[in-house]
Amino acid sequence: QKKPYLGGYRHKETRSEYHHAFTQTPRPQQSGQTVKYHRECQTYEYRTRTTQTNRDAGTQMPKSGVYIPTLDDVIAIPEPYFSSADLAALHLEKAVVIQCHARGMFARKRARQ
């Protein structure tokens, strides 16, 4: 049985009809009246999942009989503590710089007109 053309696409050369997915899919049959306001329907089982990825690291200490090359070693020097208030102040400072440059660009554009 050929479906009625309710929308879709026709190939100009081959005249093949491609229907939209809505016209090809039959509507799901409702199995009676389900109670939507029951305690069993409104309860949700929470599952906890970790979002941390696995990361393995290792160190090796020099000892007699073991050669460890030190050519590619990097000495990490800790920076001073950077609090969230400092980060907010830095964001504000950089935002002001961006606004200054944007306003200058708009002023130069307006002056050229």
C-alpha positions in Angstrom: 0.0 0.0 0.0 1.4 3.4 -1.0 1.5 6.1 1.7 -0.1 9.4 1.0 2.3 12.2 0.3 2.0 14.4 3.4 5.4 16.1 3.1 8.9 15.2 2.3 11.2 15.4 -0.8 11.0 14.2 -4.4 14.1 13.5 -6.4 13.9 15.6 -9.5 15.5 13.1 -11.8 14.4 9.7 -10.5 11.1 10.9 -9.1 11.7 8.9 -5.9 9.7 10.1 -2.9 11.3 10.6 0.5 8.8 11.1 3.3 9.4 12.9 6.5 10.0 10.6 9.5 6.7 11.8 11.0 4.7 10.5 8.1 6.5 7.1 8.1 6.2 6.4 11.8 3.0 5.1 13.2 1.7 6.7 16.4 2.4 4.6 19.5 -0.7 2.9 20.9 -1.6 4.0 24.4 -2.0 0.9 26.6 -5.0 1.9 28.6 -5.0 4.7 31.2 -1.8 4.9 33.2 -1.9 6.7 36.5 0.5 9.6 36.3 0.1 10.9 39.8 1.1 7.7 41.7 4.0 7.4 44.1 5.6 4.7 42.0 5.7 7.0 38.9 7.1 10.0 40.7 10.0 8.2 42.5 13.4 8.4 40.9 16.3 6.2 41.8 19.5 8.3 42.1 22.7 6.8 40.9 26.0 8.4 41.7 28.6 8.3 39.0 32.2 9.5 39.2 33.3 12.1 36.7 37.0 11.9 37.5 39.1 10.2 34.9 41.8 7.8 35.9 45.2 9.2 35.9 48.2 7.3 36.9 51.5 8.8 37.9 54.7 7.5 39.3 58.0 8.7 40.6 61.3 7.0 40.8 64.0 7.7 43.3 67.7 7.4 42.4 69.6 4.6 44.2 72.8 2.7 43.6 72.7 0.6 40.5 69.9 2.7 38.8 70.6 5.5 36.3 68.0 8.1 36.0 68.7 10.8 33.4 68.0 14.3 34.5 68.2 16.1 31.1 64.4 16.6 30.8 63.7 17.3 34.4 61.6 20.4 35.1 61.7 22.1 38.5 58.3 23.3 39.5 58.3 26.5 41.6 55.0 27.2 43.3 53.3 30.5 42.6 51.8 32.6 45.4 48.2 31.7 46.4 45.5 33.0 44.0 42.1 33.2 45.7 38.7 33.4 44.0 38.5 37.1 45.0 41.8 37.8 43.2 40.4 35.9 40.1 37.2 38.0 40.2 39.3 41.2 40.4 41.4 40.0 37.4 38.3 39.2 35.4 36.9 42.7 36.1 40.2 44.3 35.2 40.4 42.4 31.9 36.8 43.2 31.1 37.5 46.9 31.5 40.4 46.6 29.1 38.2 44.9 26.5 35.5 47.5 26.9 38.1 50.3 26.5 39.3 48.8 23.2 35.8 48.1 22.0 34.7 51.7 22.7 37.8 53.0 21.0 37.0 50.9 17.9 33.4 52.1 17.8 34.6 55.8 18.2 37.1 55.4 15.3 34.5 53.8 13.2 32.0 56.6 14.0 34.7 59.2 13.2 35.4 57.7 9.7 31.7 58.0 8.7 
